[in-house]
Amino acid sequence: MMPDRTPKDRRRLIAFGLMAIAALFNAGDAVLVRMLTETIHPFVIAFFRSFFGLLFIAPWIMSKRSLLASNYSLLHLVRAGLKLLTLVAFFFAISRAELVNVTTISFAAPIFVTIGAWAFLGEHLTRRHMAAVICGFAGVLVILRPGQDTVSIALLVALGGAVLAAIIQLMLKRMSARDSTETLVAWNLILTVPLAAVPLYWFWTEPSLPQFGLLALQGVLGALNMAIVTRAISLADASYVAPLDFLRLPMISLMAFAFFGEILSLATLIGAAIIFVSSIVLTSQKRA
């Protein structure tokens, strides 16, 4: 007979299941982006992703209007703008580079979070964390392979997206002290939609009816993914949940092979392993 699980064990098991579902949704999202970017500009995709995501959670916002009360105004707008740029950066990268490589580069965000927390929030770095940062950058270089004749512009843009994602995480770290997670999620979508509508004047491309369906599905997947990850973080320690984000890599590897015939290269596998180990060190150890 198996021993009864403690409440903490059960919460961790549920968190693991939720992160696995989130990884599956994220992989499906990436496949949809690759399909859509063949004829639709990334700014258009970003707009409809935000629009349909907001439409999906609108009933929840209307039923809990109190969550719109916030201690911030300008920071919400800045964060929404950065989120839009992050989405466009990754959508552009997905359209030009292999899905697995783009996903692996996105895992570099904790490295930049660590650097930013040290530079701007005054957090102390141990030697272990400094070594993990250096190793993480080494993993990124393995993916970029700068010794080749040309470095992939798409992967450099993806790296820029990882930097922007890190800045957003640092902002959330400060904003979550006074605003609830629900408030942060709601305002992010509310403000991203009008911001994303502005570039449509220059980048508009008319989606077909089937593409509208895929855009709507992507928006729902994005909103569900955000809610699922938020719930997982509430159930278990961040040091446990953060490494589970790497479940995205095998999910996307399988889908990239199934839909586009992309095969995981040895360099990507080595780079991903290095970044994975460095990220675990950076997220699992408390800074002194």
Secondary structure, DSSP 4 states (H G I P E B T S, - for coil): -PPPPPHHHHHHHHHHHHHHHHHHHHHHHHHHHHHHTTTS-HHHHHHHHHHHHHHHHHHHHHHTGGGG--S-SHHHHHHHHHHHHHHHHHHHHHHHS-HHHHHHHHTTHHHHHHHHHHHHS-----HHHHHHHHHHHHHHHHHH-TTSSS--HHHHHHHHHHHHHHHHHHHHHHHTTTS-HHHHHHHHHHHHHHHHHTTHHHH-----HHHHHHHHHHHHHHHHHHHHHHHHHHHS-HHHHHHHGGGHHHHHHHHHHHHH-----HHHHHHHHHHHHHHHHHHHS---
